[in-house]
Amino acid sequence: MLISRTRSTRRGRRKPAAAAVLGLLLASTAVVPAYAESTREQQWFLDAMKAEQMWQTSTGKGITVAVIDSGVDPANPDLKGRILPGKDFATGQPGDEHIDYEGHGTGMAGLIAGTGAYGGGKGAFGLAPGAKILPIRMPKAETAANQAEATKRFNEVASKAIRYAAESGAQVINISLGQAEGSAELTAAVKYALEKGALIFAAVGNSGNKGNQVEYPAATPGVVGVGAVGKDLRKTAESEFGPQVDMAAPGEDMVEACGTETGLCKSHGTSDATALASASAALIWSKHPTWTNNQVLRVMLNTIGRPTDGAKRNDSIGYGIVRPRIALQNPGNPGPAHAYPLPDFPATASTSPSPGAAASKEPSAPAKDGKAAAEASSKGNDRSILWIALGVGAVILGGAVTAAVIGKRRRSIA
Protein backbone atom coordinates (compact mmCIF):
# COMPACT_ATOMS: atom_id res chain seq x y z
CA MET A 1 0.00 0.00 0.00
CA LEU A 2 1.31 3.44 -0.75
CA ILE A 3 -0.99 6.31 0.11
CA SER A 4 -2.47 4.73 3.21
CA ARG A 5 0.65 2.63 3.75
CA THR A 6 -1.17 0.99 6.59
CA ARG A 7 -4.85 1.68 6.79
CA SER A 8 -4.40 2.78 10.38
CA THR A 9 -2.88 6.14 9.56
CA ARG A 10 -5.81 7.35 7.55
CA ARG A 11 -8.63 8.76 9.52
CA GLY A 12 -10.94 5.87 10.37
CA ARG A 13 -14.27 6.28 8.67
CA ARG A 14 -14.44 9.25 6.37
CA LYS A 15 -17.77 9.96 4.81
CA PRO A 16 -19.47 12.74 2.91
CA ALA A 17 -21.99 14.74 4.88
CA ALA A 18 -25.17 13.44 3.27
CA ALA A 19 -27.79 15.75 1.81
CA ALA A 20 -30.25 14.49 4.41
CA VAL A 21 -27.97 15.62 7.23
CA LEU A 22 -27.54 19.03 5.64
CA GLY A 23 -31.29 19.24 5.28
CA LEU A 24 -31.75 18.54 8.97
CA LEU A 25 -29.31 21.29 9.81
CA LEU A 26 -31.17 23.77 7.68
CA ALA A 27 -34.50 22.63 9.09
CA SER A 28 -33.31 23.38 12.60
CA THR A 29 -32.65 27.04 11.95
CA ALA A 30 -36.11 28.06 13.04
CA VAL A 31 -35.42 27.07 16.66
CA VAL A 32 -31.76 28.01 17.05
CA PRO A 33 -29.72 31.17 16.51
CA ALA A 34 -28.99 31.97 12.86
CA TYR A 35 -25.33 31.11 13.47
CA ALA A 36 -26.29 27.49 13.99
CA GLU A 37 -27.40 27.02 10.40
CA SER A 38 -23.78 26.99 9.24
CA THR A 39 -21.40 24.09 8.94
CA ARG A 40 -19.10 26.03 11.22
CA GLU A 41 -21.39 25.24 14.15
CA GLN A 42 -20.50 21.56 13.86
CA GLN A 43 -16.77 22.26 14.09
CA TRP A 44 -16.47 21.85 17.85
CA PHE A 45 -12.68 21.88 17.74
CA LEU A 46 -12.65 25.49 16.53
CA ASP A 47 -14.81 26.50 19.49
CA ALA A 48 -12.62 24.53 21.88
CA MET A 49 -9.52 26.21 20.50
CA LYS A 50 -11.22 29.65 20.51
CA ALA A 51 -10.55 30.15 16.83
CA GLU A 52 -12.46 33.41 16.40
CA GLN A 53 -10.46 34.96 19.19
CA MET A 54 -7.20 33.81 17.60
CA TRP A 55 -8.21 35.08 14.17
CA GLN A 56 -8.27 38.61 15.56
CA THR A 57 -4.52 38.22 15.99
CA SER A 58 -3.51 35.78 13.25
CA THR A 59 -5.11 33.80 10.44
CA GLY A 60 -1.92 32.21 9.13
CA LYS A 61 -1.54 34.80 6.36
CA GLY A 62 1.84 34.71 4.66
CA ILE A 63 2.49 31.06 5.60
CA THR A 64 2.56 28.19 3.11
CA VAL A 65 1.64 24.72 4.33
CA ALA A 66 2.60 21.80 2.09
CA VAL A 67 0.03 19.00 2.13
CA ILE A 68 1.68 15.75 1.07
CA ASP A 69 -1.31 13.56 0.36
CA SER A 70 -3.76 12.41 -2.32
CA GLY A 71 -4.00 15.79 -4.03
CA VAL A 72 -6.05 18.89 -3.19
CA ASP A 73 -9.12 20.10 -5.09
CA PRO A 74 -8.84 23.89 -5.60
CA ALA A 75 -12.46 24.05 -6.80
CA ASN A 76 -13.83 23.24 -3.35
CA PRO A 77 -15.84 26.35 -2.37
CA ASP A 78 -14.10 26.62 1.00
CA LEU A 79 -10.63 26.39 -0.55
CA LYS A 80 -10.93 28.70 -3.53
CA GLY A 81 -7.99 31.05 -3.66
CA ARG A 82 -6.00 29.12 -1.06
CA ILE A 83 -4.41 26.42 -3.26
CA LEU A 84 -1.08 27.00 -5.02
CA PRO A 85 0.43 25.14 -7.96
CA GLY A 86 2.27 22.15 -6.52
CA LYS A 87 3.80 18.88 -7.61
CA ASP A 88 2.42 15.54 -8.74
CA PHE A 89 4.47 12.50 -7.80
CA ALA A 90 1.66 10.04 -8.63
CA THR A 91 3.23 8.74 -11.82
CA GLY A 92 0.68 7.12 -14.11
CA GLN A 93 -2.27 8.43 -12.12
CA PRO A 94 -4.70 10.58 -14.19
CA GLY A 95 -4.67 14.28 -13.43
CA ASP A 96 -2.22 16.23 -11.33
CA GLU A 97 -1.81 17.59 -7.79
CA HIS A 98 -5.14 19.41 -8.16
CA ILE A 99 -7.01 16.15 -8.70
CA ASP A 100 -7.73 14.46 -5.38
CA TYR A 101 -8.28 10.75 -6.03
CA GLU A 102 -9.45 9.98 -2.47
CA GLY A 103 -10.66 13.25 -0.97
CA HIS A 104 -8.22 12.88 1.91
CA GLY A 105 -5.78 15.59 0.87
CA THR A 106 -8.57 18.09 0.31
CA GLY A 107 -9.87 17.29 3.78
CA MET A 108 -6.48 18.03 5.33
CA ALA A 109 -6.25 21.28 3.38
CA GLY A 110 -9.74 22.15 4.55
CA LEU A 111 -8.85 21.66 8.21
CA ILE A 112 -5.80 23.84 7.73
CA ALA A 113 -7.00 26.66 5.48
CA GLY A 114 -10.75 26.36 4.85
CA THR A 115 -12.36 29.79 4.56
CA GLY A 116 -16.00 28.90 5.17
CA ALA A 117 -16.90 30.72 1.96
CA TYR A 118 -19.54 28.24 0.81
CA GLY A 119 -23.07 29.60 0.96
CA GLY A 120 -21.96 33.09 1.87
CA GLY A 121 -19.89 32.11 4.87
CA LYS A 122 -21.76 28.97 5.93
CA GLY A 123 -19.08 26.52 4.87
CA ALA A 124 -16.30 24.72 6.69
CA PHE A 125 -13.39 26.62 8.22
CA GLY A 126 -9.82 25.62 8.80
CA LEU A 127 -7.85 26.69 11.85
CA ALA A 128 -5.58 28.94 9.74
CA PRO A 129 -7.88 30.29 6.99
CA GLY A 130 -5.28 32.83 5.84
CA ALA A 131 -2.63 30.23 5.02
CA LYS A 132 -1.86 28.97 1.54
CA ILE A 133 -1.72 25.28 0.62
CA LEU A 134 1.03 23.73 -1.50
CA PRO A 135 -0.45 20.43 -2.78
CA ILE A 136 1.95 17.54 -3.32
CA ARG A 137 0.31 14.37 -4.60
CA MET A 138 1.57 10.95 -3.61
CA PRO A 139 0.98 7.76 -5.66
CA LYS A 140 -2.22 5.85 -5.09
CA ALA A 141 -1.82 2.93 -2.70
CA GLU A 142 -3.17 0.29 -5.05
CA THR A 143 -0.53 1.00 -7.68
CA ALA A 144 2.07 -0.94 -5.69
CA ALA A 145 2.45 -4.64 -6.53
CA ASN A 146 2.89 -5.76 -2.92
CA GLN A 147 3.67 -4.48 0.57
CA ALA A 148 7.42 -4.57 0.09
CA GLU A 149 7.13 -2.51 -3.08
CA ALA A 150 4.71 -0.15 -1.36
CA THR A 151 7.16 0.42 1.49
CA LYS A 152 10.01 1.09 -0.89
CA ARG A 153 8.02 3.45 -3.07
CA PHE A 154 6.54 5.31 -0.14
CA ASN A 155 9.96 6.04 1.31
CA GLU A 156 11.31 7.09 -2.07
CA VAL A 157 8.41 9.32 -3.04
CA ALA A 158 7.79 10.78 0.42
CA SER A 159 11.45 11.73 0.56
CA LYS A 160 11.19 13.53 -2.78
CA ALA A 161 7.97 15.20 -1.68
CA ILE A 162 9.52 16.50 1.55
CA ARG A 163 12.51 17.87 -0.34
CA TYR A 164 10.26 19.51 -2.92
CA ALA A 165 8.15 21.14 -0.20
CA ALA A 166 11.23 22.56 1.50
CA GLU A 167 12.75 23.78 -1.76
CA SER A 168 9.44 25.45 -2.69
CA GLY A 169 9.44 27.56 0.45
CA ALA A 170 6.79 25.78 2.49
CA GLN A 171 7.35 26.71 6.12
CA VAL A 172 5.11 23.87 7.36
CA ILE A 173 4.89 20.37 5.91
CA ASN A 174 1.81 18.29 6.75
CA ILE A 175 2.01 14.51 6.26
CA SER A 176 -1.20 12.78 7.35
CA LEU A 177 0.11 9.48 6.01
CA GLY A 178 2.27 6.68 7.30
CA GLN A 179 4.19 3.51 6.58
CA ALA A 180 5.36 0.77 8.92
CA GLU A 181 9.01 1.18 7.93
CA GLY A 182 11.23 4.21 7.50
CA SER A 183 14.51 4.54 5.62
CA ALA A 184 17.81 6.37 5.60
CA GLU A 185 16.53 8.23 2.55
CA LEU A 186 13.49 9.48 4.47
CA THR A 187 15.62 10.48 7.45
CA ALA A 188 17.94 12.44 5.16
CA ALA A 189 15.00 14.23 3.54
CA VAL A 190 13.66 15.27 6.95
CA LYS A 191 17.08 16.60 7.93
CA TYR A 192 17.26 18.52 4.66
CA ALA A 193 13.84 20.12 5.23
CA LEU A 194 14.73 21.14 8.78
CA GLU A 195 17.95 22.69 7.59
CA LYS A 196 15.98 24.59 4.95
CA GLY A 197 13.86 26.05 7.75
CA ALA A 198 10.67 23.96 7.57
CA LEU A 199 8.66 22.17 10.27
CA ILE A 200 7.27 18.71 9.59
CA PHE A 201 4.16 17.30 11.29
CA ALA A 202 3.05 13.70 10.69
CA ALA A 203 0.23 11.49 11.94
CA VAL A 204 1.27 8.75 14.37
CA GLY A 205 -1.44 6.42 13.08
CA ASN A 206 -4.83 5.00 14.05
CA SER A 207 -4.03 1.48 15.23
CA GLY A 208 -3.72 2.33 18.92
CA ASN A 209 -6.49 -0.12 19.74
CA LYS A 210 -5.37 -2.80 17.29
CA GLY A 211 -1.65 -3.47 17.34
CA ASN A 212 -0.28 0.04 17.85
CA GLN A 213 2.26 -0.37 15.05
CA VAL A 214 4.78 2.46 14.90
CA GLU A 215 4.56 4.40 11.65
CA TYR A 216 6.87 6.62 9.64
CA PRO A 217 7.57 9.45 9.03
CA ALA A 218 5.98 10.26 12.42
CA ALA A 219 8.66 8.16 14.14
CA THR A 220 11.47 9.65 12.05
CA PRO A 221 13.86 11.89 14.03
CA GLY A 222 13.04 15.54 13.39
CA VAL A 223 9.38 14.94 12.59
CA VAL A 224 6.74 16.08 15.07
CA GLY A 225 4.51 13.05 15.66
CA VAL A 226 0.88 14.02 16.31
CA GLY A 227 -1.76 11.99 18.16
CA ALA A 228 -5.49 12.64 18.48
CA VAL A 229 -7.75 13.61 21.37
CA GLY A 230 -11.52 13.68 21.51
CA LYS A 231 -14.06 16.14 22.87
CA ASP A 232 -13.20 14.97 26.39
CA LEU A 233 -9.58 16.02 25.71
CA ARG A 234 -8.38 12.45 26.19
CA LYS A 235 -6.46 10.35 23.73
CA THR A 236 -8.86 8.64 21.36
CA ALA A 237 -8.84 4.85 21.45
CA GLU A 238 -7.50 4.61 17.91
CA SER A 239 -4.68 7.12 18.33
CA GLU A 240 -1.35 5.31 18.59
CA PHE A 241 0.85 5.77 21.61
CA GLY A 242 4.55 5.46 22.28
CA PRO A 243 7.77 7.50 22.23
CA GLN A 244 6.98 8.70 18.70
CA VAL A 245 4.13 10.91 19.99
CA ASP A 246 5.27 14.49 20.51
CA MET A 247 1.95 16.31 20.81
CA ALA A 248 -1.77 15.93 20.27
CA ALA A 249 -4.70 17.83 18.76
CA PRO A 250 -8.43 17.23 18.22
CA GLY A 251 -9.24 14.25 16.01
CA GLU A 252 -12.78 13.14 16.80
CA ASP A 253 -16.12 14.00 15.13
CA MET A 254 -14.42 16.31 12.68
CA VAL A 255 -16.17 18.24 9.91
CA GLU A 256 -14.19 19.77 7.07
CA ALA A 257 -14.16 20.78 3.43
CA CYS A 258 -13.17 17.81 1.29
CA GLY A 259 -13.31 16.26 -2.15
CA THR A 260 -16.84 14.87 -2.34
CA GLU A 261 -20.05 15.73 -4.17
CA THR A 262 -21.18 17.80 -1.21
CA GLY A 263 -17.72 19.28 -0.62
CA LEU A 264 -18.06 18.35 3.05
CA CYS A 265 -16.78 15.39 5.06
CA LYS A 266 -17.11 14.00 8.55
CA SER A 267 -14.07 12.13 9.82
CA HIS A 268 -11.82 11.21 12.72
CA GLY A 269 -8.23 10.20 13.30
CA THR A 270 -4.66 11.33 13.71
CA SER A 271 -4.70 12.65 10.14
CA ASP A 272 -7.07 15.39 11.25
CA ALA A 273 -5.10 16.10 14.42
CA THR A 274 -1.95 16.54 12.36
CA ALA A 275 -3.63 19.10 10.13
CA LEU A 276 -4.62 21.13 13.20
CA ALA A 277 -1.08 20.98 14.57
CA SER A 278 0.23 22.22 11.22
CA ALA A 279 -2.36 25.01 11.20
CA SER A 280 -1.35 25.96 14.77
CA ALA A 281 2.25 26.40 13.61
CA ALA A 282 1.01 28.54 10.71
CA LEU A 283 -0.89 30.84 13.07
CA ILE A 284 2.15 31.38 15.29
CA TRP A 285 4.59 31.79 12.42
CA SER A 286 2.32 34.32 10.72
CA LYS A 287 2.46 36.57 13.77
CA HIS A 288 6.20 36.08 14.20
CA PRO A 289 7.53 35.81 10.63
CA THR A 290 11.15 36.36 11.66
CA TRP A 291 11.23 33.31 13.90
CA THR A 292 12.90 30.12 12.73
CA ASN A 293 11.27 26.71 12.58
CA ASN A 294 12.99 25.81 15.85
CA GLN A 295 11.58 28.85 17.62
CA VAL A 296 8.04 28.25 16.40
CA LEU A 297 8.16 24.64 17.59
CA ARG A 298 9.74 25.63 20.90
CA VAL A 299 6.93 28.10 21.59
CA MET A 300 4.36 25.43 20.70
CA LEU A 301 5.99 23.13 23.26
CA ASN A 302 6.35 25.84 25.90
CA THR A 303 2.66 26.80 25.71
CA ILE A 304 1.21 23.33 25.30
CA GLY A 305 -1.43 21.93 27.66
CA ARG A 306 0.58 19.36 29.56
CA PRO A 307 -0.35 15.90 30.89
CA THR A 308 -1.93 15.73 34.32
CA ASP A 309 0.04 12.70 35.47
CA GLY A 310 2.92 14.91 36.57
CA ALA A 311 5.18 13.90 33.70
CA LYS A 312 6.65 16.34 31.22
CA ARG A 313 5.34 14.04 28.52
CA ASN A 314 3.69 10.68 28.23
CA ASP A 315 3.26 8.14 25.49
CA SER A 316 -0.38 9.03 24.81
CA ILE A 317 -0.29 12.74 24.11
CA GLY A 318 3.41 13.50 24.09
CA TYR A 319 4.08 16.87 25.71
CA GLY A 320 0.38 17.73 25.54
CA ILE A 321 -2.34 19.28 23.39
CA VAL A 322 -1.46 22.21 21.15
CA ARG A 323 -2.69 25.60 22.35
CA PRO A 324 -1.99 28.17 19.64
CA ARG A 325 -4.13 30.79 21.36
CA ILE A 326 -1.81 30.77 24.37
CA ALA A 327 1.20 30.85 22.07
CA LEU A 328 -0.19 33.92 20.34
CA GLN A 329 -1.03 35.69 23.59
CA ASN A 330 2.02 34.88 25.68
CA PRO A 331 4.64 32.99 23.67
CA GLY A 332 7.47 33.50 26.12
CA ASN A 333 11.08 33.20 25.05
CA PRO A 334 11.37 31.47 21.65
CA GLY A 335 14.92 30.47 22.53
CA PRO A 336 17.87 29.91 20.19
CA ALA A 337 17.16 30.11 16.48
CA HIS A 338 19.30 27.16 15.41
CA ALA A 339 18.69 24.54 18.11
CA TYR A 340 15.95 22.00 17.39
CA PRO A 341 13.87 21.81 20.59
CA LEU A 342 13.11 18.07 20.61
CA PRO A 343 15.96 15.75 21.63
CA ASP A 344 15.34 13.06 19.02
CA PHE A 345 17.00 14.89 16.14
CA PRO A 346 20.63 13.68 15.83
CA ALA A 347 22.02 17.05 14.76
CA THR A 348 21.12 18.56 18.13
CA ALA A 349 21.11 15.47 20.32
CA SER A 350 23.87 16.92 22.49
CA THR A 351 22.01 20.15 23.19
CA SER A 352 19.67 20.64 26.10
CA PRO A 353 15.95 20.54 25.24
CA SER A 354 13.78 23.57 25.81
CA PRO A 355 12.02 24.03 29.16
CA GLY A 356 9.41 21.35 29.57
CA ALA A 357 10.74 19.23 26.73
CA ALA A 358 11.91 15.80 27.80
CA ALA A 359 13.04 13.00 25.51
CA SER A 360 10.33 12.04 23.07
CA LYS A 361 11.60 9.71 20.36
CA GLU A 362 14.82 7.76 20.33
CA PRO A 363 16.50 7.89 16.91
CA SER A 364 16.93 4.11 16.81
CA ALA A 365 14.10 3.07 19.13
CA PRO A 366 12.38 -0.14 18.03
CA ALA A 367 8.62 -0.31 17.68
CA LYS A 368 6.79 -1.42 20.78
CA ASP A 369 5.35 -4.89 20.61
CA GLY A 370 1.76 -5.60 21.50
CA LYS A 371 2.57 -6.65 25.06
CA ALA A 372 4.54 -3.49 25.79
CA ALA A 373 1.78 -1.40 24.32
CA ALA A 374 -0.81 -3.08 26.49
CA GLU A 375 1.31 -2.54 29.58
CA ALA A 376 1.72 1.14 28.78
CA SER A 377 -2.02 1.45 28.36
CA SER A 378 -2.75 -0.30 31.63
CA LYS A 379 -0.56 2.19 33.47
CA GLY A 380 -2.86 5.04 32.53
CA ASN A 381 -1.13 6.46 29.48
CA ASP A 382 -3.84 5.28 27.11
CA ARG A 383 -6.47 7.77 28.26
CA SER A 384 -4.46 10.63 29.72
CA ILE A 385 -6.34 13.91 30.04
CA LEU A 386 -5.12 17.46 30.01
CA TRP A 387 -6.64 19.94 32.40
CA ILE A 388 -6.54 22.80 29.96
CA ALA A 389 -10.09 23.97 30.42
CA LEU A 390 -9.90 27.46 31.84
CA GLY A 391 -13.19 29.32 31.94
CA VAL A 392 -16.51 28.53 30.31
CA GLY A 393 -16.56 25.77 27.70
CA ALA A 394 -17.87 26.32 24.20
CA VAL A 395 -21.44 25.61 23.07
CA ILE A 396 -21.48 22.81 20.52
CA LEU A 397 -24.35 22.47 18.06
CA GLY A 398 -24.71 19.87 15.36
CA GLY A 399 -26.79 17.50 13.25
CA ALA A 400 -30.43 16.73 13.87
CA VAL A 401 -30.17 17.45 17.58
CA THR A 402 -28.88 21.00 17.21
CA ALA A 403 -31.61 22.62 19.29
CA ALA A 404 -31.35 20.01 22.02
CA VAL A 405 -27.71 20.59 22.81
CA ILE A 406 -27.77 24.36 23.08
CA GLY A 407 -26.22 25.37 26.36
CA LYS A 408 -24.21 22.17 26.77
CA ARG A 409 -20.72 22.94 28.00
CA ARG A 410 -17.43 21.65 26.71
CA ARG A 411 -13.96 22.02 28.09
CA SER A 412 -11.87 24.44 26.11
CA ILE A 413 -8.52 23.53 24.63
CA ALA A 414 -7.55 27.17 24.92
N, C-alpha and C positions, 0 to 999 in steps of 0.2 A: 504494500500500500504506500502511496506517496503523499497525497495531500492530507489524509487523516493519519497516515503513518500507523497509528494504532487508534482505533475508533474512540478510545477513551479521551483523547485530547480535545476532540470536537465537543462542542456543547452537546449535552445529551439529546433531548428531543427538541428539534427546531421545527417550528411549524408556522405557516402563514396565519395571520390573524384573519379568520374567516369573515365573510361578509355578514353572516348572522351575528357574530360578536360585535362587529362595528355597528350594526343596526341596533343592537341592544344598548350600546353606549349612547347613540344618538337619541334613542327613545327615552333615555333616563334624564335628558336635559331639562325636562319640565319640572323635575322635583329636586334638582341640585343646582348649585351655582353654575353660571355659564361656563366658567373655567373648566368644569368637569366634563364638558363635551369633547374635550381634546384628548388626543393620544397621550399628550404630556402627563395627564393626570394619572395614567397607569404606570408611569416611570418612577416608582417609589424611591429608587436609588438616587435620583436627582434631588428629591425632597430630603432624603436622609443626609446627603452631602451638602445641602443648602446651596444648590447650584445658582439660583437667581441672585443670592447674595454675593457669590463669587464672581458672577458675570459683571457685576458693577466694577470689579477691579481688573479682571482678566477674562478673556474668552479664548485665549490661545492664539490670537492673531499674530502673524509673523512666524509661526512655527509650522514646520512640515513634519508630518508623521507618516512614515512609510508603513504600508500594510502589506506584508508578505503573506499571500493567501490565495484564494481562488479567483481573484479578479475583483474589481469594484465597478459597479454600474453608475456612471455619471448622470444617467437620466432619471435616477430616483429623485422624486420631488424634494426630498429633504437633504439631498446631497448636491443639488445643482449649484455649480460655481465653486465647489469645494475640492473637486477632483482634478489633479494635474495629469499631464502625460507621464506615463511610467515605463515599465518594461515587462515584456512577456517572455517568461522562460518555459512556458508550456508548449514545447516543440511538438508540432503535429496536431495540436488542439485548435479547432476552429476559433477564429476571432483573435482578440488581443487582450491586453490587461484591462480593457474597459468592458470586456464580456465576462460576466461572473457565471461560471458553469455550475456552481452549487448554491450561491446566495450567501455563503458564509463570509466572504471577504467584504461584501457590501454591508452585511450586518455589523462587522467590526468597525468599518468606516463610519457607519451610522452612530454607533455608541461613542465614537471619538468626536466626530464633527458634524453630526446631524443638526440642521438648522430649524427644524420644525416648520418649514415653509409650506408644507402641504395644506391645502384648504384654508389658506390665509392665516397660517400660524397655528394650525391644529394638528400638525404632524409630530413626528418623533424627533427629539433633541438628543444631541450628543453632549458629553460633559464639557467639551472644548469646541463649541460651534464656530469659533473664529479660526480654527486651525485648517491647514490644507492637507490633503491626503495624496501621497505618492503611491499609486497602486503597482504592486509587483506580483505578477501571476506565476504561481507554481504549477507544475504538471499535475494532471488529474491522477488520483490514486490508482485507478484501474488500468492505467497504461503500463504499469510495471508487470513483468512476467511472473514474479514471485516475491516473497518477502525479502529475500537477500538482495535482489535487484532493487526493490523499493528502498531499502535502507541505504544502499550505495547511491542511488540517484537522489534521494532526499538530501543526504549530506553534501553531495556535489552541487546540487542546484540551490539549496538553502545558503550554502557558502557564497555562491555567486550573487545571490539576491541580497545578502547582507552587505557584501562589498559594493554592489551597485547602489544600494540605498545610501551608504556612507559617502560614496563618491558624488552622489547627486545632491548632497547637502541636507539630507533628512537629519534633523536633530534627534528625533525619536524613531525607533524601529519597533513595530509591533508584530510579534510572531505568535499567533493563536493556533499553533500547530505543534506537532511533536512526533518524535520517532524514538524507538526503544534503544537505539545505539547512536552515540556521537562519533566524532572522528577528529583526527589531527587537523584536517582541512577545515572543519567547522570551527574548531578552537582558534585556528589562525585567523579566520575571517572575523570572529568576534573581537579578537585582539586588534585587528586592523580597524574595525569600526570604532572601537573605543579610542584608539589613537587619533582617529579622524575627528573625534569630538562628539560622537553619537552615544545615545543610551539605548539599550536593547531590553525589551520586556518580552517574556515568553510564558505561555501557559504551562503549568506543571502537570496537567492532565486530569482526567475525570474517572480514573479507576481506583480511587481511594477506598471504595467499598467492594472492590473486586480484583484484588491482586496488588494494587498500589505500585505498579511498575514505573520505575523512574524513567522520565522522558527527556529527550534533548530537542532543542537547545536549552531548555529551562535549566538543566543540570550542568550546562557548560560554564566553566569559570568566566566571569565577566558579564553573564546574562542575569538579569533580575527575574527570578522565578516567582510567578504570581499564582496564589491559590484563591479560592472563592469562599465568600461568606454569604449567609442568607439574611433574611429580614430580621432575624433574631441576633445578628452580628456574630454568629458562630460559624465555624467551618462547616460547609455543606458536606453531606455524607460522601458525595462523589469526588470531592476535591482531594487530590493526592497530598500526602504528608511525608515529611522527611527533611533532611538537611538541604535539599534543593529549593525549599520554599523560603523566599526572602520577605515577601509581604503578601497581603491579601486585599481584595476589593469585592464589592457586591457581584454575585453571580447566580442569583436565583430569581425566578419570575421576571425575567427581563423582557422589555419591549423595545424594539429598535427598527429603524429603517433598514430594509434589506431587499434582496433581489427576488421578489415574488410578484405575482399578479396584483396583489394588493399594495405592494411596496412596504409591507409591515410584517414583522416576525415576532413571535414569542419564543424565548429560549432560556437556557440556563447552562452554566458550566464555567470552567476556568478560562475559556476563550473570552467570554464576556468580561470577566474580572480583569484580564490582561489589557483589554481595550480601555477600561476605566483607569488603570494604572498609567497607561501611556498618555491618556488625556490629562491626567493629573500633572504629569511632568510637563506637558505642553502649556498648561495654565501657569505653572510656576516660571517656566522658562520665558514665556511671553512677557511677564512682568519684570523679569531680570535677564534681559537679553545678553548682558555681558558675562553672565556666569558660564562656567564650563559644565560639561556633562557631570563631572564629579561633584561639583557644588550643588547642582540641582538634585542629584540623587542623595547627597548628604542631608540636604534640607528636608527631603521627603522622609528620610529615616529619623531625623531629629524631631520631626513633628508628628510622627506616626502614632496612632492609638495602640498602645502596647498591651501585651498579654497580661492577664490578671493573676497568673500563677506565680508572679514574682520573678520570672525569668526575663532576661533581656530579649530573648526570642524563644519560640518553641517550634516544633516540627509541623504544627498545624497551620499557623498563620505567619510564620517567620517572625519578623520584628513587630508585626501588627498590621492594622488596616490603614490604608492611605487616608490622609486627611489634608487635601490640598487647601481647604479653606484656612486651616490653621497656618499652613506654610505661607499663604499669601498675606495673612494678617501679622504673623510674628515669626518670620523664618529663622531668626537667630543668626549665628555665625555660619556662613556657608563653608568656612574652612579653606584649606589649600586647594588651589585650582587644579593641580596635577596629580593628586593622590586619590586613587579609586577608594571609595569609602567602605566597600565590603572586602573582607579578608580572603575571599576565595580566588581572586585574580592574581595569578603568579607574578605579574610585573610589580605588584605592590604588596606582596605577601609579607615582606619584612617590615612594612610600615604599620603603625598603630591604627586601628579602626577608629571611626568617629565616635563621639560620645553616644553610648547606647547601642553601638553596633558590635555584637559578639560574632564569633565565627558562624557562618551560615552553611556554605558548601565546601567540602574538601575537594581540591582539584582532582584527586584520584580516588574519591570515595566510591565504593561499590554500591550497587543498588541494594536496598533492603530486601530481604526475603519476606515471604508471607508471615512467618512466625514473628520476626522482628517487628514487622508492621503492626501485627495484632497486639504485641506487647506494648508498643508505643501508644496505641489507641487505648488500651486498658488502663494506662497510667494517667489518662485525662487529656492527652494532647489532642485527641480526635475531635473534641467538641469545645475547644477553648473559646472563651468569650472575652471581648474587650469591653471594658466599662468606659465607653467614649460617648455616652449619652449625657450631654450637659444641657439642661434646659428642656423645653417642651418638645416632644417628638412631632414629626410631620404627620399631617392628615393624608391618608392614602385612599384613593378612590379607584375603582376599576371594575370592568366587566358588567355583568347583569346585576350585580349587587351594589352598584355604586352608591345609591341613596342610603343603603343600610349601613355602610361602614363610615359614613361621615362622622367625624368626631373621634374616631378610633386613634389611639396614640401609638407612635412608633418611636423607638430610640433613634437618635440622630447620630450619624457617623461623624458629623462635624462637631 
